[in-house]
């Protein structure tokens, strides 16, 4: 494990190690307070952030490391300076970087020239750290004998791409419903289905949200209009009519269904206030688990993951 650019960078075994380590960190964070001692990480963010920025800063600093935040006002990757030049310079200074970019290509280019750990904190193609935190949350809230059914309703975006890949790697079950023009990336789905053929995972693509959530153990949604898509707002809102996660839709799922949302939420659009603040919501458990998962990822990439329980 050298980088985390895509869920596809991870084996099923590595995913299991990250999730297990994250659970141990959550239980006993003090045992890991020196894992990144003396290491300094760059946080390069082209987009605004709440959970990704704060969880990485807190995670790194609470394990003894340091952070340097670089926002769009500090330098414009690929505009003011070539991405490959920035990567080669920062490699001389830093022990690793977290990138949150508009284009996935920016991250893959940076990784080719930065020969230290690179973590995808979000791109237009994937959001692997979010998906890992989601699966940790699912594990915490599901104790049934069978593998849970995860239903995703909404936009076929970066989050869904990562969830599909993670499901395929772990042999899980996912059903997703998206409007016809807003499916997840076709090439990624094809690859996920190939992986599922070996892992035993079930991946169902639907267009009817009611079918997707039928009997589901978890129902997940995300904003319909992501950052950078403001000009598409009217078109997307119209296209997603009927895809709102509300009490009526949840009523078709399992009686013990839990609602997921990666935040920020547009209450009244993709999800209602009643659901987000209701007894089925585990949205803020998801948000918390970003911290524990990202600490686990950092340790796996940059730290010393050994004999932590004895410390």
C-alpha positions in Angstrom: 0.0 0.0 0.0 1.9 3.1 -1.3 -0.9 5.5 -2.1 -4.7 5.7 -1.8 -5.9 7.2 -5.0 -8.7 4.8 -5.7 -10.5 2.0 -3.8 -9.0 -0.2 -6.5 -5.5 0.5 -5.1 -6.5 -1.7 -2.1 -6.9 -5.5 -1.8 -9.7 -6.9 0.2 -7.2 -7.8 2.8 -5.9 -4.2 3.0 -9.4 -2.9 3.3 -10.1 -5.3 6.2 -6.9 -4.1 7.9 -7.8 -0.5 7.6 -11.3 -1.1 8.9 -10.1 -3.2 11.8 -7.3 -0.7 12.7 -9.8 2.2 12.5 -12.1 0.3 15.0 -9.1 -0.1 17.4 -8.1 3.5 17.0 -11.6 4.6 17.8 -11.6 2.5 20.9 -8.2 3.6 22.2 -6.9 6.7 20.3 -4.2 7.3 22.9 -2.3 4.2 21.9 -1.6 5.9 18.5 -0.5 9.3 19.6 3.1 9.0 18.4 2.6 7.0 15.2 3.3 10.0 12.9 5.9 11.7 15.2 8.2 14.0 13.2 6.2 13.6 9.9 4.7 16.6 8.1 1.9 16.4 5.6 0.6 18.8 3.0 -3.1 19.3 2.6 -3.7 20.6 -0.9 -7.4 21.6 -1.4 -8.9 23.1 -4.5 -12.4 22.8 -3.0 -13.9 23.9 0.3 -14.1 21.2 3.0 -15.4 20.5 6.5 -15.0 16.8 7.3 -12.0 16.0 5.1 -9.9 19.0 6.1 -10.6 18.8 9.9 -10.5 15.1 10.2 -7.1 14.9 8.4 -5.7 17.8 10.4 -6.9 16.4 13.7 -5.9 12.9 12.8 -2.3 13.8 11.8 -1.7 16.2 14.7 -3.2 13.9 17.3 -0.7 11.2 16.2 2.3 13.5 16.5 2.6 14.8 13.0 2.4 18.3 11.5 0.2 19.8 8.7 0.6 22.5 6.1 -2.7 23.6 4.5 -2.5 24.8 0.9 -5.7 26.2 -0.6 -6.6 27.5 -4.0 -5.2 30.9 -3.1 -1.7 29.5 -2.4 -1.2 28.0 -5.8 -3.3 26.9 -8.7 -2.2 23.4 -9.8 -1.8 23.2 -13.5 -2.4 26.9 -14.0 0.2 28.9 -12.1 2.6 26.0 -12.1 2.7 22.5 -13.6 1.3 19.8 -11.4 4.5 17.7 -11.9 6.7 20.6 -10.9 4.8 21.2 -7.7 4.9 17.5 -6.9 8.6 17.2 -7.3 9.3 20.3 -5.2 6.9 19.2 -2.4 8.4 15.7 -2.4 11.6 17.4 -1.0 9.8 18.9 1.9 6.9 16.7 2.9 6.3 13.1 4.1 2.9 12.8 2.3 0.0 14.8 0.8 -3.8 14.8 0.8 -5.3 16.2 -2.3 -8.9 17.4 -2.7 -9.3 18.4 -6.4 -11.8 19.0 -9.1 -10.1 16.7 -11.5 -9.0 13.1 -10.7 -6.3 13.6 -13.3 -4.6 16.2 -11.1 -4.2 13.5 -8.4 -2.9 10.8 -10.7 -0.4 13.2 -12.3 0.7 14.3 -8.9 1.2 10.7 -7.8 3.5 10.0 -10.7 6.0 12.6 -9.6 5.6 12.5 -5.8 7.2 9.3 -4.7 5.8 9.4 -1.2 2.2 8.7 0.0 -0.6 10.5 -1.8 -4.2 10.3 -0.5 -7.2 11.2 -2.5 -9.3 13.4 -0.2 -11.9 13.8 -3.0 -11.9 14.1 -6.8 -14.6 14.2 -9.4 -14.1 10.4 -9.9 -13.7 8.9 -6.5 -14.0 9.5 -2.7 -12.2 6.5 -1.2 -11.8 7.8 2.3 -15.5 8.5 2.5 -16.5 5.1 1.3 -14.2 3.4 3.9 -15.7 5.4 6.7 -19.2 4.4 5.4 -18.3 0.8 5.6 -16.9 1.1 9.1 -20.2 2.8 10.1 -22.2 0.0 8.4 -20.2 -2.6 10.3 -20.9 -0.9 13.6 -24.6 -0.8 13.0 -25.3 -4.1 11.4 -25.1 -7.4 13.4 -27.2 -9.7 11.2 -26.0 -13.1 10.0 -26.2 -12.1 6.4 -24.3 -9.4 4.5 -26.3 -6.2 4.6 -28.0 -4.6 1.6 -26.8 -1.1 0.9 -29.1 1.0 -1.3 -27.9 4.2 -2.9 -30.4 6.6 -4.3 -29.4 9.7 -6.3 -26.5 10.9 -8.4 -24.0 8.4 -9.9 -21.1 10.5 -8.5 -17.7 10.0 -7.0 -19.1 8.6 -3.7 -21.2 6.0 -5.5 -18.2 5.0 -7.6 -16.1 4.3 -4.5 -19.0 2.5 -2.8 -19.5 0.2 -5.8 -15.8 -0.7 -5.9 -15.6 -1.3 -2.2 -18.7 -3.5 -2.3 -17.1 -5.5 -5.1 -13.8 -6.0 -3.2 -15.5 -7.1 0.0 -18.1 -9.3 -1.6 -21.0 -7.2 -0.4 -24.4 -6.3 -1.7 -25.4 -2.9 -3.3 -28.3 -1.7 -5.2 -28.3 1.8 -6.7 -30.9 3.8 -8.5 -30.0 6.8 -10.6 -31.8 8.8 -13.3 -30.9 7.6 -16.8 -28.4 10.3 -17.6 -26.6 10.2 -14.2 -25.3 6.7 -13.8 -22.0 5.9 -12.2 -18.9 5.6 -14.4 -19.5 2.8 -16.9 -15.8 1.7 -17.0 -15.7 1.5 -13.2 -18.9 -0.4 -13.0 -17.6 -2.9 -15.5 -14.4 -3.4 -13.5 -16.4 -3.8 -10.3 -18.6 -6.5 -11.9 -15.4 -8.3 -12.9 -14.2 -8.2 -9.3 -17.6 -9.2 -8.0 -17.4 -12.3 -10.2 -14.6 -13.5 -8.0 -15.6 -12.1 -4.6 -19.3 -13.0 -4.9 -20.5 -9.5 -4.5 -24.0 -8.4 -5.8 -24.2 -5.1 -7.8 -27.6 -4.1 -9.1 -28.3 -1.1 -11.3 -31.8 0.3 -11.2 -33.7 3.4 -12.2 -36.6 3.1 -9.7 -35.6 4.2 -6.1 -38.5 2.2 -4.7 -37.1 -1.0 -6.1 -33.6 -0.1 -4.9 -34.6 0.4 -1.3 -37.0 -2.5 -1.0 -35.9 -4.5 2.1 -32.6 -2.6 2.3 -30.7 -2.4 5.5 -29.0 0.9 4.7 -30.2 3.7 2.4 -27.6 6.2 1.3 -27.9 9.5 -0.6 -25.8 12.4 -1.5 -26.3 15.9 -2.9 -27.7 16.1 -6.4 -25.7 19.2 -7.3 -22.1 18.9 -6.3 -19.5 21.7 -6.0 -18.7 23.0 -9.5 -22.1 21.9 -10.9 -24.0 25.1 -10.0 -24.9 25.8 -13.7 -26.5 22.4 -13.9 -28.7 22.9 -10.9 -32.1 23.5 -12.6 -31.6 20.5 -14.9 -30.5 18.2 -12.2 -33.2 19.1 -9.8 -35.8 18.3 -12.5 -34.1 15.1 -13.4 -34.0 13.8 -9.8 -37.7 14.3 -9.1 -38.9 11.2 -7.2 -35.4 10.4 -5.9 -35.7 12.1 -2.6 -34.9 10.0 0.5 -38.0 10.6 2.7 -40.1 8.7 5.2 -42.2 7.2 2.5 -39.2 5.8 0.7 -37.6 4.5 3.9 -40.9 2.7 4.6 -40.1 0.3 1.8 -36.8 -0.7 3.3 -36.0 -2.9 6.3 -37.8 -2.1 9.5 -34.4 -1.5 11.1 -33.1 0.6 8.2 -30.4 3.2 8.8 -30.1 6.3 6.7 -26.7 7.5 5.4 -25.5 10.8 3.9 -21.9 11.9 3.5 -22.7 15.6 4.0 -23.1 18.4 3.4 -26.8 17.9 2.9 -29.4 20.0 1.1 -32.3 19.5 3.3 -35.6 19.3 1.4 -33.8 18.2 -1.9 -32.1 14.8 -1.8 -33.1 14.1 1.8 -35.8 15.5 4.2 -35.2 17.1 7.5 -37.3 14.4 9.1 -35.0 11.6 7.8 -31.8 13.4 8.5 -32.7 14.2 12.1 -34.7 11.0 12.7 -34.1 7.8 14.6 -32.9 6.0 11.5 -30.1 8.5 10.8 -26.5 7.5 11.4 -25.1 10.4 9.4 -23.1 11.9 12.2 -21.6 8.5 13.1 -20.4 8.5 9.5 -18.9 11.9 9.9 -17.0 10.9 13.1 -15.7 7.8 11.4 -13.9 9.8 8.8 -11.4 10.7 11.5 -10.8 7.1 12.6 -10.5 5.7 9.1 -8.2 8.4 7.9 -5.9 7.9 10.9 -5.8 4.2 10.0 -5.0 5.0 6.3 -2.2 7.4 7.5 -0.7 4.7 9.7 -0.9 2.1 7.0 0.8 4.4 4.5 3.2 6.3 6.7 3.4 5.1 10.2 4.4 2.0 12.1 1.5 -0.3 12.6 2.9 -2.8 15.1 2.2 -3.7 18.7 -0.1 -0.8 19.2 -2.2 -2.6 21.8 0.8 -2.9 24.1 1.6 0.8 24.1 
